[in-house]
Amino acid sequence: MNVAAEIAEAHRLVLGGDASGARATLERALQRAPGDARLMHARAQIEFHVGDLGAAESWLAQAVLAAPGEAVLRSDHAKVLWGLGRLDAAAAGFEAAVRSAPADLEARLNLAQVHLERGDFSGAWAGLDDAVRALPGNPEVCRRWSEFAMRAGEVDEAMRIARRGVAAWPRDVGLLVQLASTMNFADGVDPGEHVGVIKRLAAAAGRGGPGRAFPNTRDPEKRLTVAFLSPDFRFHACAFFLAGLLSRMDQSRVRVLAYSTGRPDGVTSAFAQLCELREMSEWTHSQIASAAEQDGVDIAVDCAGWSAGSRLEAMIPRLAPVQVTYLGWPHTTGSLQIDWRIVDEVTDPPGAEAWATEKLLRLGRCFVCFAMPDHTPEPALSASLGAFARGGAMGPVTFASFNRLEKVQGAALRAWATILRRVPGSRLLIKAAPFSGVRASFERRFAAAGGETRRVDWTGFEMDPAAHLRAFHRADIALDPFPYNGTTTTCEALLMGVPVVALRGASHRARVGASLLSSAGMGDLVAGSEDEYVEIAAGLAADPARLLALHQRTRGAMLASPVCDATGYAREFEGALRASWRHWCGVAP
């Protein structure tokens, strides 16, 4: 048996659960070829697979000595060193891998992540800047760098490099998506410039031509065939908004199709019980268009905009005579092929038309409806508030944010730092995604905003959704970030009995919190300015009796509110779709 076959056999054995057999296979091979770096690498992979990082590191160190010019060995060794927390050694390993293979973008990105985890932000950016020079003509370098910086919470850096990429490749769709997305998170974005970027994106993504002629009958009262196009008919935040709507739509008036473009899971199967589901994760745009034609779709509803996994490009040109967008993207799509955007009077008050290429369909209620997940645990008071409820003294107040930390930028950080100063002894509880550099980035930015990092507590990412929600048991008051508000996180906090303080901003991304809280009967927790935001949060912390009363009634108020009224929301949503259809039929509203 040759070396490649022996390595393949070892991998087969370990994947089948026989790690001992895999080790024995490779040991026999190593006795015949003791200096073979490929066998040492495979031995390390076996140990990595079973979770023994120490043994994996030892074998990789030997492999690197045997074949010092192999970049993949150095890179894999550095990954294991990183996993062991040996960050300086990991950085040196990735640097050696980059020297051996300058075109290895993954090694460069891993090196930058290690730098961030060490708190060396200048080192991370310098290394990635060098990657742009080393890989000229590759727009993916800029896009990945910007995406990387974004995930770390470094929005200003992400926007800087996205702008740099767009300047070099002005019609690259990936870079334009990255820039438009990054601008959703940033402070001080000029709304005209933002709309301009999104329009450029839509134009670059468009395939030209008027699209096909539609034979749909122009009957304003016909049973409508409506296709919802989304990557999120799966375990995803948006699924909790789609489930209530699709489960309550009047099937006698609307034939509901779910065009699922994301990777399917158990939740996808649940959606298949609610409506006709087409699994399209591997489909091309033209295949999606063919399905829409065969289904006779009257209205296509995009549920993702330009967010991750979007297939909005399949709607340019059209899938249906009427095309609508809502839910997954906090802005215009920029496309003249999308006719309507579903919003409400709070998120998009009169005048918001100036920033939309679509016509705005304003619902008479909150623009979304949230279905409480089955896994939602009961609310519980924090230790401090629980002590007060039992007649004792109120302990330190815990403010919390479980939002993506990209949403927490300079203005919000300054407000949070001020709130902590105003409330003696208070803590800030942050729940962060498992991405290297996130914590270091937040602490650096929070300190720059005047915050005390020693008063920040961290809780990790939870794969178990019920455990994720139980983390709210530690929270007294949730702080909605701005200018990009939370949506799912706000709904989760309210269902867990935790009041949320929000700021009403100037655009849709900054007004979702106001819409949700107003609809849930908690409009008094919505501020009109940053100073008022601080006053509301600090005032609530200083009034434990009011805070306790809010915790005791918030879940009930949320469940009884329009935000969780799926039946009422479905009727309103159907009415909006019917109005858009009548418009296409030439019937005056």
C-alpha positions, 0 to 999 in steps of 0.5 A: 500500500502506498503512502496516499492509500495508507493516509486515505485508510487512516482517515476512513477509520477515524471517520468510522470511529476507529481512532486506534486503528487509524493510529496503528495504520499510520504508525506502521507506515511511519516505521517504513518511512519515518521522515515522511511529512505527509504521514506526520501531517495525517497523524496530526489530523487524526489527533485533531479529529479526536480533540487532542490538540497537544498531540496534534501540535507535536506531530505538526511540529515534526512535520514542519521540521521535515518539510519546512517549505510546505506552507500548508504544514506551517499554516495547520501548525499555526492553527493548532497553536492558536487553538492551544492559546499560544498566540505569539507562536501561532502568529509566527507560524502564519507569518512563515506560511505567508512567506512560503505561499504569498498568495495564500489568502486564508493564511493571511486572514488567519494571521490577521485574526490572531493579531486581533485576538492579541489586541494588535490592530495595527498589525492586523491591518498592516498585514491585510494591506500587504495582502492587497499589494501581494494579490493585485487584481483580486477584488476578493482580497478587499471583500474578505478583508472588509468582511473580516473587519466587520465581523470583528466589530471594526466597522470604520476599517471595514468601510474604509477597505470596502471603499478602497475596493469599490474604487478599484473595481467599481462594478464588482457586485461582491464589493458593492454588497459589502460596502452597502452592508457595512454602511448599515452599521456605521455612524454618520452615514450620508443617506444620499450616498448610501442610496447611491451605493445601493443603486450602483449595486442593483445596476451592477447585479442587473442582467439587462433587458425588460424580462419576460412578458407575464400572462397572468390574468389581470383579475384584482380579486383572484386567488393570488399565487405568492412566492416568498424568496428567502435563504432563511427557511431554516434555523435563522432569526428571520424564520421566527418572523416568517413562520407566524405569517405563513402559518396564518395566511388565508389559503383560500385567498392566497396560494403560498409558495416558499422558495427556499434558497438556503441550506435546509435543516429541520426548520425547513421541514417545518415550513414545508408543512405550512405551505408549498416549499421549493428547495432551491439552495443549489438552483441557478437564477434561471432555474428559479425563474423557470419555477416561478413561470411554471408556478404562475407566480403573481407576486414575488416577495423578497425576504433578504434584500442584499443580506447574506445568502440573498438571491435578489439577483434572481428577481432582476429581471422579474420573477413575477409581475409584482415584486415586493421586498420586506424583512431582511434588509433595512433599506431600499434594494435600489432596484427598479424591478422591485415595486414595493417595500413593506414598512410601517409608519414608525420605521418609514414615516412620510418623507422616507420615500426620498430614500427608496427606489420602491413605492412604500407599502405602510402597514397599519401596525408593526411591519413584522410579526414575531412567533415565540419559539417553542424552546423559549424558557420562562422569564426569571429575575436577575439575582439583584432584582430577585432580592428586591422582589423578596423585600431586600435591597436592590443589588447592582443593576445589569444592563445587557446587549446580546446584539451583533457587536458590529451594531455597537459603534461610537455613538452607542458606546458613548451612551453606554459608557455614560449610563454606567457612570450614571448608575453606580456599581452597574455592569454591562453584560455582552453576549458575543459571537465566537469570532476572534478579535470581537472582544478585544475590538469591543474593549478597545472601542469602549475604552476610547468612548470613555467606558470602563472595561472592568465593568463589562461582563461577557457570556459566550455564544450558545448553540442551544437556543434555550440556553441563549434565551436563559442568558437574559435571566442575568439582565435587568435592562436591555440596551438597543444599539443604534444607529442599527437597531436590533430586531430579533434580539429586541423581541427575545428580550421582551419575551424574556421579560427584560425591558428594552431602551431604544433610540428613535433615529432618522432612518429605517435601520434606526427606527425598528426599536421604536416600532417594536416597543411602541407596538408592544405598549412600551413607547415610553422606553423610546428616546428621541435623543442620545441624552434622553436615551441615557436618562431613560436607562439611568432613570429605570435603573434608579427605580427598582419598583418600576423595573420589577413591575416591567419585568413582571408584565413585559412578556404578557404585554408582548404576547398580547401586542400586535407584534405577536398577533400572527393572525391580525398581521397576516390579514394586514399583510395580505391586504398590502399584497392585494393592494399591490396586485390591484395596482398592477391590474390598473384598479385605483386604491 
